[in-house]
Amino acid sequence: MRLRHLSIVVLASALAACGSSDDTAVVPDSARMDPAAPAPIAVEGPERRILAFGDSLFAGYGVGRENSYPAKLETALRTQGINAVVTNAGVSGETSGAGAQRLKFTLDAQEEKPDLVMLELGGNDMLRAIPPAATRANFEVMLEELKRREIPVLLMGMRAPPNYGPEYQQEFDAIYGTMARRFGVAIIPFWLEAIYQDPSLFQDDKIHPTTKGIDALVADTLDEVEAALPKQG
């Protein structure tokens, strides 16, 4: 297994309640990027709408929404000539249960149907020792809703630390691949792969990526995001 014990334990701690600590559904404060962010790069062609739905790792904890993964992903895609608009629907501390409560409302609030939803949740479930069966059931609710609306999905996979025990680790880690196969959606098996072994790419709290860490994540996942966008025809 590629994960080292110390690294993944630090990573697991990173996903603990990084903001709000309850399961109340919360609506993000803005529909798009922070108004203080730089103006989008001008790109020709039809707009590709991506909804980044997740927890603090999407919300931009410690770096601001203008430097968050969704904001930098939008810039990277537009640099590639893709007329992408990425909506940051990340909420710090969110569990899969809270996400399942909020997804329908968030989708209904979009001006237009997203071309792709990036689903990044589960880390806070793990840190609260929520049974994997419950997390899996919440993902089923979210993926059923997205399937019903015929919206393509990119699952942003996570992994459990060894200190949770082999049984929990095996059950948790299997959630993402199982859901991807069952619902026929794209997946990045472990989307923090590019940075988890490099402490310099985390903030002083040893929890959240720095802006350089986010840059590394965007560079590492850009091809998968591009591939997950439905072909235009």
Solvent accessible surface area in square Angstrom, and as a share of the most:
residue,aa,sasa,rsa
1,M,157,0.70
2,R,165,0.60
3,L,15,0.07
4,R,160,0.59
5,H,106,0.47
6,L,133,0.66
7,S,21,0.14
8,I,0,0.00
9,V,40,0.23
10,V,58,0.34
11,L,4,0.02
12,A,5,0.04
13,S,55,0.35
14,A,1,0.00
15,L,2,0.01
16,A,38,0.29
17,A,49,0.38
18,C,8,0.05
19,G,48,0.46
20,S,47,0.30
21,S,78,0.51
22,D,79,0.41
23,D,64,0.33
24,T,87,0.51
25,A,40,0.31
26,V,59,0.34
27,V,83,0.48
28,P,22,0.14
29,D,130,0.68
30,S,34,0.22
31,A,74,0.57
32,R,117,0.43
33,M,31,0.14
34,D,40,0.21
35,P,128,0.81
36,A,85,0.66
37,A,24,0.18
38,P,116,0.73
39,A,90,0.70
40,P,87,0.55
41,I,76,0.39
42,A,97,0.75
43,V,29,0.17
44,E,161,0.72
45,G,45,0.44
46,P,87,0.55
47,E,61,0.27
48,R,26,0.09
49,R,57,0.21
50,I,2,0.01
51,L,1,0.01
52,A,0,0.00
53,F,0,0.00
54,G,0,0.00
55,D,1,0.01
56,S,3,0.02
57,L,13,0.06
58,F,0,0.00
59,A,11,0.08
60,G,7,0.07
61,Y,94,0.36
62,G,61,0.59
63,V,23,0.13
64,G,29,0.28
65,R,39,0.14
66,E,60,0.27
67,N,47,0.24
68,S,0,0.00
69,Y,1,0.00
70,P,0,0.00
71,A,10,0.08
72,K,44,0.19
73,L,0,0.00
74,E,16,0.07
75,T,71,0.41
76,A,22,0.17
77,L,0,0.00
78,R,23,0.08
79,T,95,0.55
80,Q,100,0.45
81,G,47,0.45
82,I,31,0.16
83,N,24,0.12
84,A,0,0.00
85,V,18,0.10
86,V,0,0.00
87,T,15,0.09
88,N,0,0.00
89,A,1,0.01
90,G,2,0.02
91,V,16,0.09
92,S,23,0.15
93,G,0,0.00
94,E,4,0.02
95,T,1,0.01
96,S,0,0.00
97,G,19,0.18
98,A,1,0.00
99,G,0,0.00
100,A,22,0.17
101,Q,111,0.49
102,R,4,0.01
103,L,3,0.01
104,K,111,0.47
105,F,122,0.51
106,T,5,0.03
107,L,9,0.04
108,D,87,0.45
109,A,63,0.49
110,Q,40,0.18
111,E,170,0.76
112,E,99,0.45
113,K,105,0.44
114,P,8,0.05
115,D,29,0.15
116,L,0,0.00
117,V,0,0.00
118,M,0,0.00
119,L,0,0.00
120,E,1,0.01
121,L,1,0.00
122,G,0,0.00
123,G,2,0.01
124,N,1,0.01
125,D,0,0.00
126,M,1,0.00
127,L,47,0.24
128,R,79,0.29
129,A,65,0.51
130,I,41,0.21
131,P,83,0.52
132,P,9,0.05
133,A,56,0.43
134,A,40,0.31
135,T,0,0.00
136,R,79,0.29
137,A,48,0.37
138,N,32,0.17
139,F,0,0.00
140,E,44,0.20
141,V,84,0.48
142,M,1,0.00
143,L,3,0.01
144,E,82,0.37
145,E,30,0.13
146,L,0,0.00
147,K,132,0.56
148,R,154,0.56
149,R,52,0.19
150,E,136,0.61
151,I,10,0.05
152,P,49,0.31
153,V,6,0.04
154,L,1,0.01
155,L,0,0.00
156,M,0,0.00
157,G,0,0.00
158,M,3,0.01
159,R,50,0.18
160,A,0,0.00
161,P,0,0.00
162,P,43,0.27
163,N,90,0.46
164,Y,63,0.24
165,G,23,0.22
166,P,112,0.71
167,E,123,0.55
168,Y,33,0.13
169,Q,26,0.12
170,Q,135,0.60
171,E,72,0.32
172,F,0,0.00
173,D,42,0.22
174,A,50,0.39
175,I,1,0.00
176,Y,3,0.01
177,G,22,0.21
178,T,49,0.29
179,M,2,0.01
180,A,8,0.06
181,R,181,0.66
182,R,139,0.51
183,F,30,0.12
184,G,69,0.66
185,V,31,0.18
186,A,42,0.32
187,I,53,0.27
188,I,11,0.06
189,P,87,0.55
190,F,5,0.02
191,W,2,0.01
192,L,1,0.00
193,E,36,0.16
194,A,45,0.35
195,I,1,0.00
196,Y,17,0.06
197,Q,82,0.36
198,D,57,0.29
199,P,94,0.59
200,S,85,0.55
201,L,29,0.15
202,F,19,0.08
203,Q,34,0.15
204,D,139,0.72
205,D,59,0.31
206,K,115,0.49
207,I,45,0.23
208,H,5,0.02
209,P,10,0.06
210,T,32,0.19
211,T,51,0.29
212,K,150,0.63
213,G,0,0.00
214,I,8,0.04
215,D,69,0.36
216,A,31,0.24
217,L,1,0.01
218,V,8,0.05
219,A,77,0.60
220,D,71,0.37
221,T,1,0.00
222,L,24,0.12
223,D,102,0.53
224,E,71,0.32
225,V,0,0.00
226,E,53,0.24
227,A,76,0.59
228,A,16,0.12
229,L,8,0.04
230,P,48,0.30
231,K,176,0.74
232,Q,103,0.46
233,G,128,1.23
